[in-house]
Amino acid sequence: MTVLLSRLKVGCTVVILILCTLMYMLAPYKEPENIVSLTDTPIYFSLFPPLSRINLRIHPVQTKVIDQTRSSNNSLTDGPLDRDSFVSIEEEQTVNQIFIKIYATNPNTSEWDQLIDDTIFLMDEITVTEAKNFDLDSETREKYLITPYKLSAATNSSSPVVVSLNLLTLPTFSRYEVYYALMLLLSVYGLIIFEVFHRTTSVLIGSFCSIGVLSIVRYPPTFKEVVGWIDFDTIGLLYGMMIMVAIFSETGFFEFVSIRAYKISRGNLWRLTLMLCTFTALVSSVLDNVTTMLLVAPVTIRLCQVLNVDPVLILISEVIFSNVGGTATPIGDPPNIILFNNPLVIKSGLVTFFGFTVHVGLGIIFVMAAAMLYLWKFLGPKLHVKEGQVRMQTDLERELEVWKATAASIGDSKDEIHAKSQLENHIENLGAQINAEKRVKRMVKEKEKERLARSTGQQYRRQSDEDEEIEEDDDKSATDVVNLEEKYKIHDRPQFVISCFTLSVVIGMFFLHNAVDVNLSLVWIALFGSVVHIVLSGTKDLEHLLHKVEWSTLLFFAGLFVTMRCLEELGLIAQIANLTSDVIQLVPVGNWRLIVAIILILWVSAFVSAFIDNIPYMTTLVPVVANLSARAELPLTPLLWALSFGACLGGNGTLIGASANVITCGLAEGSGHPISFMRFLKFAFPIMILTVFVANIYLLIFHVAIPWY
């Protein structure tokens, strides 16, 4: 039965992928018409049945006008405009609005009938590409079926303005594109939640399906476009840091730090978890949280392996605090970086680095305190053990962990299945050997105690297995720490010095990148550091080194970027942003409008960021919030703080809500401790709700009750 279901699953998936490929191949190629034109110059185009929708995109407009002495010689039919004809606009001539009108020729009178009401684009809002759809009803389509159409762009400026437009005619069923996007999102999450496939495979399937739907509803993107949707800055940063961490791990550094951390915590797991979470949050506030988890997670995993403790809950706790700590500053989390560098936010002059850190950082202190209390209440009982009662792993137990991790990484091909079965038999025999050794040790210890009791004339009482195990742990604790310190020393000091130097330089350059305006991105720093690290360390076995790179995680990100961009193209994110803005403007002006705005922006951002990549969401919503502040007579900064809290803290809600979550799960899986979607959700989602609630209370007290703007 299992084999039949497996074959059915594979067969259905192949059929779906073939259908998506056919959708891409057979979709009429509707390449958007790129237009650079003067306002007040009509743009002529045609609609063909059954096309009944017009998608118009206006790109970020540079405030430039055409020199009046030369503009009369330029028109749409003359070809591209001469770049030399651009002259800078004067300050008093700043453009405020562009008006878009669509006309069709009346078949009876041959006059131009206006089909669509005036659509206004505010020039100050166009910091990213803005799109609007114009739907034509069936009566209009029938009346103007074979007549020419024209689009007219006008402005309230005294001089003509150059606008850059994309014009695309769409079929009738494209009106439901948001529902298609929602179905795609739910399908991808269904595959991940129920673990139908590995999460990387599920996201790749989702990306192919998204491209297929986009091809039919909009237009088939070229391969170059799809590749351009992948954020290679993130991929390159992850790759470079993974290489450096892999070389670092060869020196014995992670084991050395693990034993030191255990010694400082005096063997108390709860104290150890508290230390690791606090350290992670502090580092994430000044360093990208993805980089932070790439450095902290390997130490945690090795520590838990040495202590024979399941690292999953500790790792989830760390990544939660990484996302919380990254919220505190403008450089700690990618959504904050996008918000802080948005042109509209910069133009307002209200958000500075210090101001952002003070307003949001203060709230994060309360948020961290609440998260700590939650961990103490629900995770603490599982980790509260007496000092020194954590049982260390023996050599055989460590060997067993290695073989388990190896077995988990083996594929499902015919040859690999045979090798995996043999390895599983070896793991089973090794486990039996470990249990046998434990029983022999207990029997020897039991006989020795019985002999001592008889020699002193005392009555001997046999202990239960649980009492024996606790007593055995107490006896081993002191000697094990000493033995482990002797065993886990830095075994390659020259390599260790080189690694520390390289990593320190790279992290230092990360800080300089944020403090100094230089043309050097994070991805270049990471790749530069990885190459220098390879050269200085004298690594010759590159195959072994590359094997330690989490390729499945990098592929997961690539598929996720493509999927999320398709959802963005289908209008899902814009629809959420516009609905939020519309609801806020329904509330009367005053404190109640501000309260509703803070609550809606915070919670909508949190839930959306938990299920949708928060980078495109933040890119879309920052201009909406900035302009909402002006239109709805609301202070800007409280809305931006709410957006930051929601987008960053919401990433803790699900396994794919934040990049750091995915990285941590990939590292855990590579060590033989996979984290399922549901396990992450059950532990992290309540913390996300709690932290967002605390942030909500903080914003209402300090930005409504106390107008601290």
VOGU-3710 file (C-alpha; in Angstrom, 3 decimals, decimal comma):
1> mtvllsrlkv> 0,000/0,000/0,000  2,844/2,373/0,900  4,570/1,672/-2,417  1,313/2,328/-4,303  0,770/5,673/-2,538  4,387/6,645/-3,215  4,018/5,894/-6,927  0,696/7,757/-7,042  2,323/10,790/-5,401  5,189/10,799/-7,891
11> gctvvililc> 2,856/10,254/-10,852  0,528/13,120/-9,895  3,470/15,451/-9,367  4,963/14,611/-12,768  1,582/15,245/-14,439  1,284/18,636/-12,702  4,803/19,631/-13,779  4,069/18,593/-17,381  0,870/20,696/-17,334  2,792/23,706/-16,012
21> tlmymlapyk> 5,380/23,259/-18,771  2,613/23,138/-21,383  1,049/26,274/-19,881  4,373/28,028/-20,313  4,933/26,707/-23,847  1,437/27,339/-25,202  0,752/30,673/-23,530  0,505/33,469/-26,114  3,617/35,538/-25,727  2,264/38,831/-24,466
31> epenivsltd> 5,449/40,787/-24,016  4,708/44,059/-22,214  4,962/47,072/-24,471  7,654/49,330/-23,031  6,795/52,965/-23,602  8,763/56,091/-22,831  6,559/59,000/-23,727  5,686/62,606/-23,060  2,583/63,288/-21,034  -0,219/64,698/-23,192
41> tpiyfslfpp> 1,030/62,461/-26,009  -1,517/59,676/-26,760  -0,373/56,044/-26,845  -2,261/53,865/-29,341  -2,743/50,126/-28,824  -5,159/47,295/-29,710  -7,186/44,777/-27,744  -7,871/41,346/-29,175  -10,612/38,980/-28,026  -10,849/37,418/-25,487
51> lsrinlrihp> -8,454/39,936/-23,938  -10,480/42,225/-21,716  -8,119/43,591/-19,122  -5,392/46,199/-19,321  -2,459/46,070/-16,917  -0,529/49,321/-16,740  2,691/49,730/-14,809  4,327/53,064/-14,245  7,980/52,889/-13,257  9,840/55,114/-10,805
61> vqtkvidqtr> 9,779/58,479/-12,554  12,832/60,695/-12,553  11,847/64,333/-12,170  12,891/65,389/-15,657  11,078/67,333/-18,353  11,604/67,914/-22,041  13,286/71,118/-23,183  10,488/73,120/-24,811  12,766/74,147/-27,689  13,121/70,534/-28,781
71> ssnnsltdgp> 9,974/68,807/-27,536  7,987/69,656/-30,651  10,230/67,390/-32,686  9,579/64,359/-30,474  6,574/62,077/-30,652  5,753/58,466/-29,966  6,064/57,490/-33,618  9,498/59,077/-33,980  11,150/56,279/-31,961  13,015/56,529/-28,654
81> ldrdsfvsie> 13,485/59,980/-27,229  16,940/61,556/-27,454  18,595/61,456/-24,014  20,261/64,788/-24,773  16,829/66,438/-24,738  16,448/65,852/-20,975  17,024/68,860/-18,742  16,829/68,952/-14,972  13,558/70,229/-13,553  13,622/73,270/-11,324
91> eeqtvnqifi> 12,519/72,934/-7,697  9,336/74,956/-8,212  8,381/72,760/-11,170  8,233/69,523/-9,135  5,550/67,231/-10,582  2,717/66,246/-8,258  0,368/64,049/-10,285  0,052/62,053/-13,504  -3,451/61,372/-14,853  -4,096/58,266/-16,955
101> kiyatnpnts> -7,118/58,034/-19,299  -8,107/55,223/-21,678  -10,220/55,873/-24,780  -11,728/53,773/-27,571  -13,058/54,835/-30,982  -16,845/54,884/-31,111  -17,793/52,619/-34,076  -20,800/54,854/-34,903  -19,408/58,379/-34,559  -15,661/57,690/-34,946
111> ewdqliddti> -15,071/59,857/-31,876  -13,007/58,923/-28,850  -15,091/57,608/-25,927  -13,491/57,556/-22,476  -13,732/54,005/-21,111  -11,971/54,282/-17,757  -12,378/56,992/-15,141  -9,340/59,161/-14,510  -6,631/57,195/-12,712  -4,166/59,273/-10,743
121> flmdeitvte> -0,572/58,350/-9,932  0,990/60,616/-7,314  4,556/61,277/-8,405  5,925/61,212/-4,859  4,536/57,696/-4,395  6,292/56,136/-7,354  9,427/54,847/-5,642  8,865/51,306/-6,899  7,024/50,054/-9,954  3,307/50,650/-9,393
131> aknfdldset> 0,661/48,659/-11,245  -3,042/49,182/-11,879  -5,542/46,956/-13,667  -8,374/48,292/-15,843  -11,256/45,844/-16,364  -13,607/46,124/-19,351  -17,103/44,658/-18,955  -18,632/42,383/-21,594  -20,822/45,151/-23,074  -17,813/47,422/-23,586
141> rekylitpyk> -15,790/44,600/-25,131  -18,547/43,829/-27,633  -19,121/47,472/-28,569  -15,448/48,310/-29,095  -14,330/44,887/-30,297  -12,439/45,932/-33,417  -11,829/49,618/-32,772  -8,508/51,285/-31,886  -7,740/52,185/-28,296  -5,509/54,896/-26,943
151> lsaatnsssp> -4,056/55,779/-23,573  -3,416/59,377/-22,620  -1,112/60,459/-19,813  -1,494/64,020/-18,524  0,147/65,956/-15,729  -0,533/69,067/-13,676  3,008/70,238/-14,347  3,527/73,282/-16,551  6,024/71,268/-18,620  5,593/67,831/-20,217
161> vvvslnlltl> 6,985/64,954/-18,148  8,669/61,808/-19,429  6,919/58,681/-18,097  8,021/55,070/-18,429  5,113/52,641/-18,797  4,499/48,942/-19,387  1,251/48,134/-21,198  -0,112/44,602/-21,174  -3,502/43,312/-22,328  -4,819/40,394/-20,298
171> ptfsryevyy> -7,542/37,709/-20,599  -10,799/37,779/-18,660  -9,825/35,122/-16,127  -6,855/37,254/-15,032  -9,331/39,148/-12,841  -9,001/36,294/-10,343  -5,200/36,351/-10,253  -5,102/37,062/-6,508  -7,114/33,892/-5,851  -4,735/31,897/-8,050
181> almlllsvyg> -1,818/33,281/-6,040  -3,518/32,342/-2,772  -4,171/28,790/-4,022  -0,521/28,448/-5,029  0,640/29,643/-1,615  -1,665/27,224/0,222  -0,562/24,353/-2,036  3,127/24,952/-1,325  2,458/25,132/2,400  0,389/21,940/2,198
191> liifevfhrt> 3,313/20,078/0,624  5,673/21,373/3,325  3,357/20,863/6,327  2,372/17,297/5,442  5,953/16,516/4,323  4,786/15,053/1,037  8,277/15,826/-0,248  11,382/17,344/1,238  10,747/21,068/1,795  13,282/22,003/-0,917
201> tsvligsfcs> 11,505/19,771/-3,446  8,141/21,217/-2,388  9,297/24,797/-2,963  10,843/23,916/-6,344  7,550/22,304/-7,421  5,744/25,437/-6,227  8,063/27,678/-8,242  7,404/25,714/-11,463  3,644/25,809/-10,869  3,799/29,541/-10,119
211> igvlsivryp> 5,622/30,225/-13,391  3,034/28,159/-15,280  0,101/30,080/-13,771  1,853/33,422/-14,338  2,419/32,481/-17,994  -1,302/31,975/-18,612  -2,610/34,839/-16,488  0,008/37,441/-17,401  2,873/36,529/-19,717  5,541/33,784/-19,802
221> ptfkevvgwi> 8,700/35,195/-18,190  11,973/34,482/-19,947  14,641/32,348/-18,308  16,728/35,472/-17,794  13,841/37,139/-15,953  13,291/34,133/-13,680  16,989/33,970/-12,806  16,849/37,710/-12,084  14,144/37,084/-9,490  16,566/35,061/-7,355
231> dfdtigllyg> 18,248/37,189/-4,717  21,849/36,197/-5,364  23,017/38,592/-2,665  21,427/36,288/-0,099  22,587/33,102/-1,860  26,166/34,404/-2,157  26,258/35,574/1,463  25,096/32,158/2,679  27,559/30,300/0,434  30,537/32,394/1,530
241> mmimvaifse> 29,745/32,077/5,238  29,116/28,311/4,902  32,575/27,861/3,374  34,248/29,783/6,193  32,296/27,942/8,887  33,220/24,599/7,259  36,943/25,428/7,396  36,575/26,730/10,947  34,951/23,470/12,056  38,087/21,527/11,063
251> tgffefvsir> 40,115/23,232/13,820  38,048/21,832/16,710  36,853/25,339/17,619  33,159/24,466/17,963  33,839/21,557/20,319  36,221/23,716/22,376  33,652/26,522/22,734  30,928/23,982/23,546  32,853/22,582/26,521  33,684/26,100/27,736
261> aykisrgnlw> 30,020/27,092/27,556  29,019/23,953/29,453  31,594/24,689/32,132  30,458/28,315/32,546  26,821/27,184/32,910  27,935/24,557/35,486  26,092/21,864/33,612  22,667/23,514/33,948  20,883/23,253/30,599  18,377/26,014/31,328
271> rltlmlctft> 21,159/28,442/32,264  23,071/27,368/29,169  20,049/27,966/26,907  19,484/31,388/28,478  23,115/32,341/27,828  23,018/31,182/24,205  19,708/32,958/23,439  20,840/36,241/24,997  24,170/36,123/23,167  22,390/35,373/19,871
281> alvssvldnv> 19,964/38,286/20,307  22,747/40,764/21,122  24,900/39,717/18,167  21,896/39,758/15,800  21,162/43,375/16,712  24,434/44,490/15,081  25,067/41,629/12,641  22,726/40,081/10,079  20,741/37,317/11,805  21,487/34,813/9,030
291> ttmllvapvt> 25,232/35,237/9,610  24,677/35,041/13,361  22,898/31,678/13,125  25,566/30,311/10,773  28,074/30,979/13,570  25,991/30,077/16,640  24,052/27,005/15,418  27,119/24,752/14,788  28,369/25,478/18,328  24,962/24,607/19,775
301> irlcqvlnvd> 24,643/21,408/17,750  28,114/20,209/18,752  27,466/21,106/22,385  24,213/19,134/22,455  25,884/16,158/20,775  28,605/16,132/23,416  26,005/16,400/26,202  23,723/13,805/24,591  20,846/16,343/24,441  18,341/16,883/21,642
311> pvlilisevi> 19,337/20,286/20,156  16,060/21,010/18,353  14,269/23,093/21,006  17,439/24,999/21,896  18,068/25,794/18,214  14,484/27,005/17,703  14,835/29,192/20,817  18,064/30,680/19,454  16,630/31,505/16,037  13,583/33,118/17,673
321> fsnvggtatp> 15,850/35,371/19,721  17,969/36,024/16,643  14,902/37,439/14,855  13,862/39,363/17,971  17,329/40,857/18,451  17,600/41,733/14,764  14,478/43,896/15,087  16,177/46,317/17,471  18,344/48,162/14,924  18,054/49,236/11,264
331> igdppniilf> 20,866/46,830/10,284  19,845/43,703/12,201  17,201/42,297/9,849  16,659/42,684/6,058  13,114/44,177/6,444  14,555/46,927/8,667  17,283/47,647/6,123  14,622/48,050/3,408  12,530/50,331/5,622  15,478/52,485/6,707
341> nnplviksgl> 16,776/52,973/3,139  13,429/53,667/1,460  13,531/57,005/-0,432  10,239/58,208/1,060  11,445/57,454/4,604  14,746/59,225/3,927  12,926/62,193/2,403  10,723/62,550/5,491  13,829/63,100/7,658  12,009/61,556/10,646
351> vtffgftvhv> 13,892/58,246/10,892  17,531/58,283/11,971  19,715/55,369/13,044  19,675/56,534/16,661  15,951/57,293/16,650  15,088/53,913/15,131  17,249/52,063/17,674  15,816/53,968/20,648  12,150/53,595/19,688  12,237/50,001/18,446
361> glgiifvmaa> 15,061/48,836/20,735  13,156/49,857/23,864  10,188/47,803/22,721  12,460/44,836/22,004  13,617/44,853/25,643  10,018/44,219/26,738  9,559/41,669/23,952  12,703/39,741/24,993  11,583/39,720/28,629  8,218/38,222/27,626
371> amlylwkflg> 9,896/35,621/25,411  12,256/34,676/28,251  9,313/34,174/30,625  7,604/31,970/28,039  10,724/29,830/27,620  11,126/29,557/31,401  7,503/28,451/31,768  7,276/25,931/28,918  10,849/24,989/28,005  12,390/25,398/31,453
381> pklhvkegqv> 10,862/22,246/33,037  12,398/20,150/30,253  15,820/21,687/30,813  15,839/22,309/34,570  18,246/19,664/35,860  20,625/19,769/38,770  24,055/21,131/38,098  26,372/18,432/36,810  23,604/15,928/36,067  23,845/16,206/32,283
391> rmqtdlerel> 25,213/12,900/31,060  28,122/13,184/28,635  28,359/11,070/25,528  30,771/8,183/25,339  32,923/7,598/22,265  30,511/4,928/21,008  27,528/7,261/21,464  29,287/10,009/19,509  30,077/7,474/16,788  26,409/6,469/16,755
401> evwkataasi> 25,373/10,125/16,205  27,764/10,404/13,255  26,408/7,267/11,586  22,811/8,415/12,138  23,567/11,748/10,466  25,258/9,911/7,588  22,274/7,599/7,123  19,902/10,582/7,078  21,868/12,191/4,237  21,791/9,116/1,950
411> gdskdeihak> 19,399/9,338/-1,013  16,749/6,928/-2,305  18,376/5,487/-5,422  18,686/1,718/-5,805  22,376/1,571/-4,881  21,968/4,074/-2,060  19,061/2,133/-0,529  21,265/-0,964/-0,299  24,081/1,007/1,346  21,599/2,689/3,684
421> sqlenhienl> 20,151/-0,643/4,829  23,640/-1,916/5,666  24,407/1,274/7,570  21,141/1,007/9,502  22,087/-2,544/10,525  25,434/-1,230/11,752  23,649/1,542/13,700  21,356/-1,046/15,298  24,316/-3,249/16,292  26,155/-0,225/17,667
431> gaqinaekrv> 23,142/0,722/19,760  22,931/-2,813/21,137  26,646/-2,689/21,980  26,190/0,592/23,867  23,279/-0,849/25,870  25,265/-3,990/26,641  28,196/-1,915/27,934  25,840/0,038/30,166  24,378/-3,175/31,608  27,862/-4,612/32,293
441> krmvkekeke> 28,952/-1,416/34,058  25,845/-1,468/36,209  26,331/-5,137/37,141  29,960/-4,530/38,140  28,999/-1,489/40,170  26,118/-3,391/41,791  28,379/-6,280/42,883  30,976/-3,865/44,282  28,328/-2,105/46,382  26,936/-5,424/47,593
451> rlarstgqqy> 30,438/-6,594/48,619  31,088/-3,374/50,555  27,717/-3,673/52,308  28,451/-7,242/53,455  31,929/-6,334/54,728  30,453/-3,599/56,943  27,519/-5,741/58,062  24,911/-3,413/56,510  21,803/-4,501/54,660  22,078/-3,883/50,932
461> rrqsdedeei> 19,070/-2,578/48,992  19,134/-2,890/45,216  18,571/0,433/43,481  16,160/1,041/40,656  17,524/1,629/37,171  16,579/5,319/37,383  18,433/5,821/40,683  21,449/4,006/39,278  21,502/6,213/36,194  21,306/9,443/38,253
471> eedddksatd> 24,036/8,279/40,598  26,154/7,249/37,637  25,688/10,695/36,110  26,726/12,396/39,389  29,908/10,330/39,515  30,760/11,017/35,894  30,026/14,735/35,767  33,222/16,069/37,320  35,568/13,614/35,626  33,798/13,984/32,252
481> vvnleekyki> 34,332/17,752/32,140  38,046/17,297/32,820  38,316/14,501/30,259  36,406/16,461/27,650  38,598/19,528/28,173  41,625/17,335/27,579  40,072/15,657/24,546  38,504/18,674/22,808  41,430/21,028/22,564  42,222/23,153/19,518
491> hdrpqfvisc> 44,017/20,460/17,544  45,186/22,641/14,646  46,413/25,934/16,103  47,861/27,461/12,867  44,558/26,786/11,111  42,699/28,165/14,127  44,681/31,426/14,068  44,112/31,820/10,306  40,386/31,135/10,701  40,006/33,588/13,590
501> ftlsvvigmf> 41,867/36,275/11,636  39,798/35,781/8,455  36,472/35,636/10,264  37,331/38,703/12,351  38,227/40,690/9,225  34,995/39,635/7,496  32,802/40,520/10,495  34,681/43,810/10,863  33,977/44,606/7,206  30,303/43,794/7,815
511> flhnavdvnl> 30,259/46,509/10,492  32,165/48,961/8,296  29,710/48,298/5,471  26,927/49,608/7,694  28,935/52,521/9,103  30,805/53,735/6,015  29,323/54,481/2,608  31,469/52,224/0,407  30,621/50,350/-2,758  31,077/46,916/-1,192
521> slvwialfgs> 28,026/44,754/-0,481  27,708/41,996/2,115  27,806/39,291/-0,550  31,141/40,548/-1,894  32,589/40,636/1,612  31,466/37,053/2,303  32,731/35,702/-1,031  36,013/37,604/-0,665  36,452/36,177/2,831  35,699/32,609/1,717
531> vvhivlsgtk> 38,275/32,728/-1,110  40,940/34,265/1,141  40,145/31,671/3,815  40,590/28,806/1,343  43,919/30,221/0,115  45,360/30,973/3,571  44,275/27,628/5,043  45,931/25,712/2,205  42,821/23,588/1,663  43,465/21,023/-1,070
541> dlehllhkve> 40,433/18,746/-0,769  37,796/21,138/-2,128  35,347/18,283/-2,728  35,301/17,552/0,997  34,873/21,258/1,745  32,044/21,764/-0,752  30,282/18,685/0,645  29,748/20,669/3,865  27,845/23,438/2,056  24,080/23,145/2,613
551> wstllffagl> 23,178/22,983/-1,087  19,601/21,936/-0,383  19,142/25,104/1,700  20,509/27,301/-1,098  18,163/25,614/-3,589  15,293/26,142/-1,160  15,982/29,877/-1,122  16,210/30,007/-4,925  12,826/28,289/-5,306  11,305/30,445/-2,569
561> fvtmrcleel> 12,450/33,681/-4,234  10,915/32,632/-7,573  7,648/31,527/-5,939  7,281/34,737/-3,933  8,055/36,905/-6,961  5,319/35,122/-8,930  2,864/35,762/-6,079  3,940/39,399/-6,132  3,438/39,582/-9,913  -0,050/38,118/-9,468
571> gliaqianlt> -0,902/40,984/-7,112  -1,304/39,128/-3,801  0,995/41,355/-1,743  -0,308/44,581/-3,291  -3,894/43,461/-2,603  -3,107/42,891/1,090  -1,395/46,294/1,342  -4,239/48,146/-0,380  -6,951/46,461/1,699  -5,103/47,371/4,902
581> sdviqlvpvg> -4,786/50,990/3,782  -8,462/51,203/2,781  -9,716/49,838/6,114  -7,587/52,326/8,084  -8,973/55,278/6,121  -12,543/54,253/7,014  -11,893/55,187/10,667  -12,550/58,843/11,674  -9,493/61,085/12,028  -7,981/61,170/15,497
591> nwrlivaiil> -6,494/58,828/18,088  -8,842/56,006/17,120  -7,546/56,071/13,560  -3,967/55,904/14,882  -4,874/52,998/17,184  -6,529/51,064/14,360  -3,626/51,835/12,013  -0,999/50,567/14,478  -2,962/47,409/15,292  -3,785/46,586/11,667
601> ilwvsafvsa> -0,301/47,264/10,278  1,354/45,335/13,122  -0,809/42,208/13,042  -1,318/42,037/9,280  2,444/42,381/8,810  3,098/39,691/11,412  0,781/37,101/9,884  1,773/37,893/6,306  5,491/37,703/7,177  4,958/34,341/8,851
611> fidnipymtt> 3,743/32,809/5,592  5,144/35,067/2,857  8,712/36,251/2,429  8,868/39,544/4,338  11,331/41,218/1,934  8,889/41,776/-1,006  6,152/42,508/1,519  8,217/45,239/3,159  9,258/46,636/-0,236  5,588/46,952/-1,200
621> lvpvvanlsa> 4,209/48,208/2,085  6,722/50,915/3,073  5,558/53,307/0,273  1,926/52,482/1,100  2,453/53,327/4,785  4,429/56,483/3,973  1,676/57,801/1,727  -1,074/56,619/4,094  0,478/58,853/6,745  0,047/61,906/4,501
631> raelpltpll> -3,425/61,049/3,190  -4,914/59,841/6,490  -3,372/62,595/8,663  -1,381/60,124/10,777  2,116/60,470/12,275  4,580/58,490/10,166  6,993/57,055/12,739  4,500/54,989/14,831  3,296/53,342/11,610  6,875/52,534/10,579
641> walsfgaclg> 7,688/51,088/14,021  4,539/48,930/13,814  5,583/47,750/10,349  9,082/46,882/11,587  7,820/44,980/14,640  5,265/43,066/12,584  7,508/42,100/9,666  10,479/41,035/11,839  8,687/39,340/14,740  6,214/37,685/12,363
651> gngtligasa> 9,118/35,779/10,816  9,160/33,617/13,952  5,731/32,194/13,141  6,714/29,426/10,702  9,753/27,542/9,509  10,003/29,570/6,298  8,961/32,903/7,798  12,560/34,153/8,012  15,826/33,275/6,297  17,501/32,496/9,629
661> nvitcglaeg> 14,830/29,843/10,335  15,590/28,014/7,095  19,353/28,161/7,684  19,007/26,771/11,207  16,756/23,932/10,080  19,195/23,066/7,293  22,122/22,898/9,738  20,086/20,793/12,167  19,061/18,390/9,416  22,673/18,029/8,284
671> sghpisfmrf> 23,634/16,956/11,820  20,942/14,272/11,977  18,320/16,312/13,876  15,675/17,335/11,308  13,117/19,960/12,354  9,690/19,409/10,846  7,410/22,274/9,875  4,803/21,318/12,485  7,318/20,969/15,312  8,671/24,440/14,585
681> lkfafpimil> 5,122/25,821/14,287  3,928/24,329/17,609  6,856/25,779/19,528  7,461/29,099/17,733  3,991/30,309/16,709  2,756/30,938/20,300  5,944/32,910/20,987  5,305/34,948/17,836  1,781/35,773/19,046  3,092/36,711/22,510
691> tvfvaniyll> 5,910/38,944/21,246  3,667/40,758/18,752  1,084/41,298/21,504  3,749/42,820/23,790  4,951/45,041/20,917  1,328/46,109/20,369  0,923/47,145/24,017  4,244/49,001/23,888  3,235/50,963/20,774  -0,176/51,880/22,168
701> ifhvaipwy> 1,315/53,130/25,445  4,340/55,005/24,095  2,908/56,254/20,784  -0,788/56,795/21,485  -1,274/57,326/25,219  2,130/59,048/25,303  2,625/60,693/21,878  6,369/59,903/21,714  6,988/60,679/18,056
//
